[in-house]
Amino acid sequence: VSKLKSFYSEGRTFKDAFRELLFWIFDSFGLMLFDPQDTEVKNLLKPIFKKEISEFRTHSEKLVNVSACLEEEYHAQVKVRPINLFYHTEEGRYLIEPVENEFRLKRKRKKFSYEELIALIDSEPERFSPNVLLRPVTQDYLLPTAFYIGGPSEVAYFAQVMPLYTTYQVEPPVIYPRSSATILEKNIASILEKYSLSLTDVFIDSEKLKDRIIQNISPDSLDDIFSHIATDIELSFDKLKERLFEFDKTVADASTKYRQKTLQYLEELKGKAIDAQKKKHEITLRQIDKLSVAVYPKSNFQEREFNFIYFVYRYGIKLIDKIYEELSINKFEHQIINI
């Protein structure tokens, strides 16, 4: 905690604090940090920015075509925009949009002619930045890349961005999926063992997991009990309807309404029985909640919800070394790291 406070102290920018934090964690692994907002970097990107403004119609057409092809079998990750550039003002960052023979900032009245925009790229390139589709191209234009290691979403949107590599004559990298893992603490592992669960068993809705475990530890399944009773009721009403038909067809037909009401009351009773069963197993349910929160928080992987500070606070910075040693980079299945 004291280390974090030293980084995120009064008077320091968020960027500076984050840089120091990353160096503290990864400096021993040879990490290098690159600031894309540096003015000299933006000067190098002037040709990319100008080409995007000059040929945006061709670029957007190619992106739309490849996105449409993807949509036939897979959902496209990014909505295609006419221009893949932002313009930065003192008020914030705004997407550049074409309007007739001019350009404007999205949700702003500010407009530019083509000549004005090109002149601004020359004089103030630091005001421009690529969007999510153009960003990989600018990265590999500046620093030619052999392999790009990315998460699921990043890997997916590379399928959309590939036409831009050809357009900008930039060699695309080999796209390599990053490793994915769950950190499993001893107390959480003991809950898995107690209920004979694997890690993947937890990757479902927590309420469904609770129902499954309660059914497993209960001598009789409420679903089975009520299902059998419902079947018996259906058969009894069928027999009753046959006998009633001998006396009066109208009365026999009316039995259908009473059958439906009876089954409805049975379903309500089943719900109350399930609630009573859950109350009986409160300790078990609390343990399942603890398990779900630790392993599958908010129905998502740990890496999407947990900050690593939680684990470092409990187990120390050396935990990074353990992850580095145990994580396999050539294994695409989800991995487990026990601590």
C-alpha positions as a Markdown table, in Angstrom:
| # | Residue | x | y | z |
|---|---|---|---|---|
| 1 | Val | 0.0 | 0.0 | 0.0 |
| 2 | Ser | 2.8 | 2.4 | 0.9 |
| 3 | Lys | 4.4 | 1.6 | -2.4 |
| 4 | Leu | 1.2 | 2.5 | -4.3 |
| 5 | Lys | 0.9 | 5.7 | -2.3 |
| 6 | Ser | 4.4 | 6.7 | -3.4 |
| 7 | Phe | 3.5 | 6.3 | -7.0 |
| 8 | Tyr | 0.0 | 7.9 | -6.9 |
| 9 | Ser | 1.0 | 10.9 | -4.8 |
| 10 | Glu | -0.3 | 14.4 | -5.0 |
| 11 | Gly | 1.2 | 16.5 | -7.9 |
| 12 | Arg | 1.9 | 13.5 | -10.1 |
| 13 | Thr | 0.0 | 12.7 | -13.3 |
| 14 | Phe | -1.8 | 9.5 | -13.7 |
| 15 | Lys | 0.5 | 8.6 | -16.6 |
| 16 | Asp | 3.6 | 9.1 | -14.6 |
| 17 | Ala | 2.2 | 7.1 | -11.7 |
| 18 | Phe | 1.2 | 4.2 | -13.9 |
| 19 | Arg | 4.6 | 4.2 | -15.6 |
| 20 | Glu | 6.4 | 3.9 | -12.2 |
| 21 | Leu | 4.0 | 1.2 | -11.1 |
| 22 | Leu | 4.7 | -0.9 | -14.3 |
| 23 | Phe | 8.5 | -0.4 | -13.8 |
| 24 | Trp | 8.2 | -1.6 | -10.2 |
| 25 | Ile | 6.5 | -4.8 | -11.3 |
| 26 | Phe | 8.2 | -5.6 | -14.6 |
| 27 | Asp | 11.6 | -3.9 | -14.7 |
| 28 | Ser | 13.4 | -7.1 | -13.8 |
| 29 | Phe | 11.8 | -8.8 | -16.9 |
| 30 | Gly | 13.3 | -6.2 | -19.3 |
| 31 | Leu | 10.1 | -4.2 | -19.9 |
| 32 | Met | 10.3 | -1.1 | -22.1 |
| 33 | Leu | 7.6 | 1.5 | -22.2 |
| 34 | Phe | 6.8 | 3.6 | -25.2 |
| 35 | Asp | 4.7 | 6.8 | -25.1 |
| 36 | Pro | 2.6 | 7.2 | -28.3 |
| 37 | Gln | 1.6 | 10.7 | -27.3 |
| 38 | Asp | 5.2 | 12.1 | -27.6 |
| 39 | Thr | 5.4 | 14.9 | -30.1 |
| 40 | Glu | 8.3 | 13.3 | -32.0 |
| 41 | Val | 6.3 | 10.1 | -32.3 |
| 42 | Lys | 3.3 | 12.0 | -33.8 |
| 43 | Asn | 5.7 | 13.7 | -36.3 |
| 44 | Leu | 6.7 | 10.3 | -37.6 |
| 45 | Leu | 3.0 | 9.5 | -38.0 |
| 46 | Lys | 2.2 | 12.4 | -40.3 |
| 47 | Pro | 2.1 | 10.3 | -43.5 |
| 48 | Ile | -0.4 | 7.9 | -41.9 |
| 49 | Phe | -2.6 | 10.7 | -40.7 |
| 50 | Lys | -2.6 | 12.4 | -44.1 |
| 51 | Lys | -3.3 | 9.2 | -46.0 |
| 52 | Glu | -6.2 | 8.4 | -43.7 |
| 53 | Ile | -7.8 | 11.9 | -44.4 |
| 54 | Ser | -7.0 | 11.8 | -48.1 |
| 55 | Glu | -8.2 | 8.2 | -48.8 |
| 56 | Phe | -10.8 | 7.6 | -46.1 |
| 57 | Arg | -13.5 | 6.5 | -48.6 |
| 58 | Thr | -11.3 | 3.7 | -50.0 |
| 59 | His | -10.3 | 2.6 | -46.5 |
| 60 | Ser | -13.8 | 2.6 | -45.1 |
| 61 | Glu | -15.1 | 0.7 | -48.1 |
| 62 | Lys | -12.5 | -2.1 | -47.5 |
| 63 | Leu | -13.3 | -2.2 | -43.8 |
| 64 | Val | -17.0 | -2.4 | -44.4 |
| 65 | Asn | -16.6 | -5.2 | -46.9 |
| 66 | Val | -14.4 | -7.4 | -44.7 |
| 67 | Ser | -16.7 | -6.7 | -41.7 |
| 68 | Ala | -19.7 | -7.8 | -43.7 |
| 69 | Cys | -18.0 | -11.0 | -44.6 |
| 70 | Leu | -17.1 | -11.6 | -41.0 |
| 71 | Glu | -20.7 | -11.0 | -39.9 |
| 72 | Glu | -21.8 | -14.0 | -42.0 |
| 73 | Glu | -20.0 | -16.4 | -39.6 |
| 74 | Tyr | -18.8 | -14.2 | -36.7 |
| 75 | His | -19.6 | -10.9 | -35.1 |
| 76 | Ala | -17.4 | -8.0 | -36.0 |
| 77 | Gln | -15.7 | -6.5 | -33.0 |
| 78 | Val | -15.6 | -2.8 | -34.0 |
| 79 | Lys | -18.1 | -0.6 | -35.7 |
| 80 | Val | -16.6 | 0.8 | -38.9 |
| 81 | Arg | -16.3 | 4.6 | -39.0 |
| 82 | Pro | -15.7 | 6.7 | -42.1 |
| 83 | Ile | -12.4 | 8.1 | -40.7 |
| 84 | Asn | -10.2 | 6.3 | -38.2 |
| 85 | Leu | -8.8 | 9.5 | -36.6 |
| 86 | Phe | -9.5 | 11.5 | -33.4 |
| 87 | Tyr | -8.7 | 15.2 | -33.0 |
| 88 | His | -7.8 | 16.5 | -29.5 |
| 89 | Thr | -9.0 | 19.8 | -28.2 |
| 90 | Glu | -8.8 | 21.3 | -24.7 |
| 91 | Glu | -12.2 | 19.9 | -24.1 |
| 92 | Gly | -11.5 | 16.3 | -25.0 |
| 93 | Arg | -11.0 | 13.9 | -27.9 |
| 94 | Tyr | -13.4 | 13.9 | -30.8 |
| 95 | Leu | -13.8 | 11.6 | -33.8 |
| 96 | Ile | -13.3 | 13.3 | -37.2 |
| 97 | Glu | -16.3 | 12.9 | -39.6 |
| 98 | Pro | -16.8 | 13.8 | -43.2 |
| 99 | Val | -19.6 | 16.2 | -44.0 |
| 100 | Glu | -20.2 | 16.9 | -47.7 |
| 101 | Asn | -17.0 | 18.5 | -48.8 |
| 102 | Glu | -15.8 | 19.3 | -45.3 |
| 103 | Phe | -14.8 | 17.6 | -42.1 |
| 104 | Arg | -16.2 | 18.1 | -38.6 |
| 105 | Leu | -15.7 | 16.9 | -35.0 |
| 106 | Lys | -18.4 | 14.5 | -33.9 |
| 107 | Arg | -21.0 | 16.2 | -31.6 |
| 108 | Lys | -19.2 | 19.5 | -32.2 |
| 109 | Arg | -19.8 | 22.4 | -34.6 |
| 110 | Lys | -16.1 | 22.8 | -35.3 |
| 111 | Lys | -15.5 | 22.2 | -39.1 |
| 112 | Phe | -12.4 | 22.0 | -41.2 |
| 113 | Ser | -11.7 | 22.1 | -44.9 |
| 114 | Tyr | -9.5 | 19.3 | -46.3 |
| 115 | Glu | -6.6 | 21.8 | -46.7 |
| 116 | Glu | -7.0 | 23.0 | -43.1 |
| 117 | Leu | -6.9 | 19.5 | -41.7 |
| 118 | Ile | -3.8 | 18.6 | -43.7 |
| 119 | Ala | -2.1 | 21.8 | -42.5 |
| 120 | Leu | -3.0 | 21.0 | -38.9 |
| 121 | Ile | -1.4 | 17.5 | -39.3 |
| 122 | Asp | 1.8 | 19.2 | -40.4 |
| 123 | Ser | 1.8 | 21.9 | -37.7 |
| 124 | Glu | 0.2 | 20.1 | -34.7 |
| 125 | Pro | 0.4 | 16.3 | -35.3 |
| 126 | Glu | 0.1 | 15.8 | -31.5 |
| 127 | Arg | -3.6 | 16.7 | -31.8 |
| 128 | Phe | -4.3 | 13.6 | -33.8 |
| 129 | Ser | -4.6 | 10.0 | -32.7 |
| 130 | Pro | -5.7 | 6.7 | -34.4 |
| 131 | Asn | -8.9 | 4.9 | -33.4 |
| 132 | Val | -8.9 | 1.2 | -32.5 |
| 133 | Leu | -8.8 | 0.0 | -36.1 |
| 134 | Leu | -5.9 | 2.2 | -37.2 |
| 135 | Arg | -3.9 | 1.9 | -34.0 |
| 136 | Pro | -2.3 | -1.5 | -34.8 |
| 137 | Val | -1.2 | -0.1 | -38.2 |
| 138 | Thr | 0.5 | 3.0 | -36.6 |
| 139 | Gln | 2.1 | 0.7 | -34.0 |
| 140 | Asp | 3.6 | -1.6 | -36.6 |
| 141 | Tyr | 4.5 | 1.4 | -38.9 |
| 142 | Leu | 6.7 | 2.8 | -36.1 |
| 143 | Leu | 8.0 | -0.4 | -34.7 |
| 144 | Pro | 7.8 | -3.3 | -37.2 |
| 145 | Thr | 6.5 | -6.3 | -35.2 |
| 146 | Ala | 7.1 | -10.0 | -35.7 |
| 147 | Phe | 4.5 | -11.3 | -33.2 |
| 148 | Tyr | 1.6 | -9.5 | -31.6 |
| 149 | Ile | 0.3 | -11.1 | -28.4 |
| 150 | Gly | -3.3 | -10.1 | -27.7 |
| 151 | Gly | -6.4 | -11.1 | -25.8 |
| 152 | Pro | -9.5 | -12.5 | -27.3 |
| 153 | Ser | -11.0 | -9.2 | -28.4 |
| 154 | Glu | -7.8 | -7.9 | -29.8 |
| 155 | Val | -7.1 | -11.0 | -31.8 |
| 156 | Ala | -10.7 | -10.9 | -33.1 |
| 157 | Tyr | -10.6 | -7.3 | -34.4 |
| 158 | Phe | -7.3 | -8.0 | -36.2 |
| 159 | Ala | -9.5 | -9.9 | -38.6 |
| 160 | Gln | -11.2 | -6.5 | -39.5 |
| 161 | Val | -8.0 | -4.4 | -39.6 |
| 162 | Met | -6.0 | -6.5 | -42.0 |
| 163 | Pro | -7.1 | -4.6 | -45.2 |
| 164 | Leu | -5.5 | -1.4 | -43.7 |
| 165 | Tyr | -2.1 | -3.1 | -43.5 |
| 166 | Thr | -2.2 | -3.7 | -47.3 |
| 167 | Thr | -3.4 | -0.1 | -47.9 |
| 168 | Tyr | -0.6 | 1.4 | -45.8 |
| 169 | Gln | 2.0 | -1.1 | -47.1 |
| 170 | Val | 2.8 | -2.2 | -43.5 |
| 171 | Glu | 3.8 | -5.8 | -42.9 |
| 172 | Pro | 1.3 | -7.3 | -40.5 |
| 173 | Pro | 2.6 | -9.3 | -37.5 |
| 174 | Val | 1.8 | -12.9 | -36.6 |
| 175 | Ile | -1.2 | -12.7 | -34.2 |
| 176 | Tyr | -0.6 | -14.9 | -31.2 |
| 177 | Pro | -3.2 | -15.4 | -28.4 |
| 178 | Arg | -2.0 | -14.5 | -24.9 |
| 179 | Ser | -2.2 | -17.0 | -22.1 |
| 180 | Ser | -5.2 | -16.9 | -19.8 |
| 181 | Ala | -5.2 | -18.2 | -16.2 |
| 182 | Thr | -7.1 | -18.2 | -12.9 |
| 183 | Ile | -5.2 | -17.7 | -9.7 |
| 184 | Leu | -6.6 | -20.3 | -7.2 |
| 185 | Glu | -6.1 | -19.6 | -3.5 |
| 186 | Lys | -5.9 | -22.6 | -1.0 |
| 187 | Asn | -9.2 | -21.8 | 0.7 |
| 188 | Ile | -11.0 | -21.6 | -2.7 |
| 189 | Ala | -9.4 | -24.8 | -3.9 |
| 190 | Ser | -10.7 | -26.5 | -0.7 |
| 191 | Ile | -14.3 | -25.5 | -1.6 |
| 192 | Leu | -13.8 | -27.0 | -5.1 |
| 193 | Glu | -12.6 | -30.2 | -3.6 |
| 194 | Lys | -15.3 | -30.4 | -1.0 |
| 195 | Tyr | -18.1 | -30.3 | -3.6 |
| 196 | Ser | -16.1 | -32.4 | -6.2 |
| 197 | Leu | -16.0 | -29.5 | -8.7 |
| 198 | Ser | -13.5 | -28.6 | -11.4 |
| 199 | Leu | -12.6 | -25.0 | -12.2 |
| 200 | Thr | -14.7 | -25.1 | -15.4 |
| 201 | Asp | -17.8 | -26.2 | -13.4 |
| 202 | Val | -17.8 | -22.8 | -11.8 |
| 203 | Phe | -17.9 | -20.9 | -15.2 |
| 204 | Ile | -21.6 | -20.8 | -15.2 |
| 205 | Asp | -24.3 | -18.6 | -13.6 |
| 206 | Ser | -23.9 | -18.8 | -9.8 |
| 207 | Glu | -27.6 | -19.6 | -9.2 |
| 208 | Lys | -27.4 | -22.6 | -11.6 |
| 209 | Leu | -24.3 | -23.8 | -9.8 |
| 210 | Lys | -26.1 | -23.6 | -6.4 |
| 211 | Asp | -29.1 | -25.5 | -7.7 |
| 212 | Arg | -26.8 | -28.2 | -9.1 |
| 213 | Ile | -24.8 | -28.6 | -5.8 |
| 214 | Ile | -27.9 | -28.6 | -3.6 |
| 215 | Gln | -29.4 | -31.3 | -5.8 |
| 216 | Asn | -26.2 | -33.3 | -5.5 |
| 217 | Ile | -26.0 | -33.2 | -1.7 |
| 218 | Ser | -29.8 | -33.7 | -1.2 |
| 219 | Pro | -31.0 | -37.4 | -0.9 |
| 220 | Asp | -33.8 | -36.7 | -3.3 |
| 221 | Ser | -34.0 | -34.3 | -6.2 |
| 222 | Leu | -36.9 | -31.9 | -5.8 |
| 223 | Asp | -37.1 | -31.6 | -9.6 |
| 224 | Asp | -37.5 | -35.4 | -9.8 |
| 225 | Ile | -40.1 | -35.5 | -7.0 |
| 226 | Phe | -42.3 | -32.8 | -8.4 |
| 227 | Ser | -41.9 | -34.1 | -12.0 |
| 228 | His | -43.2 | -37.5 | -10.9 |
| 229 | Ile | -46.1 | -35.9 | -9.0 |
| 230 | Ala | -47.0 | -33.7 | -12.0 |
| 231 | Thr | -47.0 | -36.8 | -14.2 |
| 232 | Asp | -49.3 | -38.6 | -11.8 |
| 233 | Ile | -51.7 | -35.6 | -11.7 |
| 234 | Glu | -51.8 | -35.5 | -15.6 |
| 235 | Leu | -52.6 | -39.3 | -15.7 |
| 236 | Ser | -55.3 | -38.9 | -13.0 |
| 237 | Phe | -57.0 | -36.0 | -14.8 |
| 238 | Asp | -56.9 | -38.0 | -18.0 |
| 239 | Lys | -58.8 | -40.9 | -16.3 |
| 240 | Leu | -61.2 | -38.4 | -14.7 |
| 241 | Lys | -61.9 | -36.7 | -18.0 |
| 242 | Glu | -62.8 | -40.1 | -19.6 |
| 243 | Arg | -65.3 | -40.9 | -16.8 |
| 244 | Leu | -66.8 | -37.4 | -16.9 |
| 245 | Phe | -67.2 | -37.6 | -20.6 |
| 246 | Glu | -69.7 | -40.5 | -20.0 |
| 247 | Phe | -72.0 | -38.1 | -18.1 |
| 248 | Asp | -71.5 | -34.7 | -19.8 |
| 249 | Lys | -69.0 | -33.4 | -22.4 |
| 250 | Thr | -69.1 | -29.8 | -21.1 |
| 251 | Val | -68.1 | -31.0 | -17.6 |
| 252 | Ala | -65.4 | -33.2 | -19.0 |
| 253 | Asp | -63.9 | -30.3 | -21.0 |
| 254 | Ala | -64.1 | -28.1 | -17.9 |
| 255 | Ser | -61.7 | -30.5 | -16.2 |
| 256 | Thr | -58.9 | -29.1 | -18.4 |
| 257 | Lys | -59.1 | -25.7 | -16.6 |
| 258 | Tyr | -58.9 | -27.4 | -13.1 |
| 259 | Arg | -55.9 | -29.6 | -14.4 |
| 260 | Gln | -54.0 | -26.4 | -15.3 |
| 261 | Lys | -54.8 | -24.7 | -12.0 |
| 262 | Thr | -53.6 | -27.8 | -10.1 |
| 263 | Leu | -50.4 | -27.9 | -12.0 |
| 264 | Gln | -49.9 | -24.2 | -11.5 |
| 265 | Tyr | -50.3 | -24.6 | -7.7 |
| 266 | Leu | -47.9 | -27.5 | -7.8 |
| 267 | Glu | -45.3 | -25.3 | -9.5 |
| 268 | Glu | -45.8 | -22.6 | -6.9 |
| 269 | Leu | -45.3 | -25.2 | -4.1 |
| 270 | Lys | -42.1 | -26.4 | -5.9 |
| 271 | Gly | -40.7 | -22.9 | -5.7 |
| 272 | Lys | -41.4 | -22.7 | -2.0 |
| 273 | Ala | -39.8 | -26.1 | -1.5 |
| 274 | Ile | -36.7 | -25.0 | -3.3 |
| 275 | Asp | -36.5 | -21.8 | -1.2 |
| 276 | Ala | -36.8 | -23.9 | 2.0 |
| 277 | Gln | -34.2 | -26.3 | 0.7 |
| 278 | Lys | -31.8 | -23.5 | 0.1 |
| 279 | Lys | -32.4 | -22.0 | 3.5 |
| 280 | Lys | -31.5 | -25.4 | 5.0 |
| 281 | His | -28.2 | -25.3 | 3.2 |
| 282 | Glu | -27.3 | -21.7 | 3.9 |
| 283 | Ile | -23.6 | -22.4 | 4.8 |
| 284 | Thr | -23.2 | -24.3 | 1.5 |
| 285 | Leu | -24.7 | -21.5 | -0.5 |
| 286 | Arg | -22.4 | -18.9 | 1.2 |
| 287 | Gln | -19.4 | -21.1 | 0.2 |
| 288 | Ile | -20.7 | -21.2 | -3.4 |
| 289 | Asp | -21.1 | -17.4 | -3.4 |
| 290 | Lys | -17.5 | -17.1 | -2.1 |
| 291 | Leu | -16.3 | -19.6 | -4.8 |
| 292 | Ser | -18.1 | -17.8 | -7.6 |
| 293 | Val | -16.8 | -14.4 | -6.6 |
| 294 | Ala | -13.2 | -15.6 | -6.3 |
| 295 | Val | -13.1 | -17.7 | -9.5 |
| 296 | Tyr | -15.8 | -16.2 | -11.8 |
| 297 | Pro | -16.6 | -12.7 | -10.6 |
| 298 | Lys | -19.6 | -11.1 | -12.2 |
| 299 | Ser | -19.7 | -14.1 | -14.6 |
| 300 | Asn | -16.4 | -13.1 | -16.0 |
| 301 | Phe | -12.7 | -14.2 | -15.8 |
| 302 | Gln | -10.6 | -12.8 | -13.0 |
| 303 | Glu | -8.5 | -10.9 | -15.5 |
| 304 | Arg | -11.5 | -8.9 | -16.5 |
| 305 | Glu | -12.6 | -7.9 | -12.9 |
| 306 | Phe | -9.7 | -8.2 | -10.4 |
| 307 | Asn | -6.8 | -5.8 | -10.0 |
| 308 | Phe | -3.6 | -7.7 | -9.3 |
| 309 | Ile | -3.0 | -5.5 | -6.3 |
| 310 | Tyr | -5.4 | -7.7 | -4.3 |
| 311 | Phe | -3.2 | -10.7 | -4.8 |
| 312 | Val | 0.1 | -8.8 | -4.3 |
| 313 | Tyr | -1.3 | -7.3 | -1.1 |
| 314 | Arg | -2.0 | -10.8 | 0.3 |
| 315 | Tyr | 1.0 | -12.7 | -1.2 |
| 316 | Gly | 3.7 | -10.1 | -1.9 |
| 317 | Ile | 5.3 | -8.9 | -5.1 |
| 318 | Lys | 7.1 | -12.2 | -5.6 |
| 319 | Leu | 3.8 | -13.6 | -6.8 |
| 320 | Ile | 4.7 | -12.1 | -10.2 |
| 321 | Asp | 7.8 | -14.4 | -10.3 |
| 322 | Lys | 5.6 | -17.4 | -9.6 |
| 323 | Ile | 3.2 | -16.5 | -12.4 |
| 324 | Tyr | 6.1 | -15.9 | -14.7 |
| 325 | Glu | 7.5 | -19.3 | -14.0 |
| 326 | Glu | 4.3 | -21.3 | -14.1 |
| 327 | Leu | 2.4 | -19.7 | -16.9 |
| 328 | Ser | 2.8 | -21.6 | -20.2 |
| 329 | Ile | 2.8 | -19.3 | -23.2 |
| 330 | Asn | 2.3 | -22.1 | -25.7 |
| 331 | Lys | -0.8 | -23.5 | -24.0 |
| 332 | Phe | -4.0 | -22.0 | -25.4 |
| 333 | Glu | -6.3 | -23.7 | -22.8 |
| 334 | His | -7.2 | -21.7 | -19.7 |
| 335 | Gln | -4.7 | -22.4 | -17.0 |
| 336 | Ile | -4.7 | -22.6 | -13.2 |
| 337 | Ile | -2.0 | -21.2 | -10.9 |
| 338 | Asn | -2.3 | -22.4 | -7.3 |
| 339 | Ile | -1.1 | -20.2 | -4.5 |
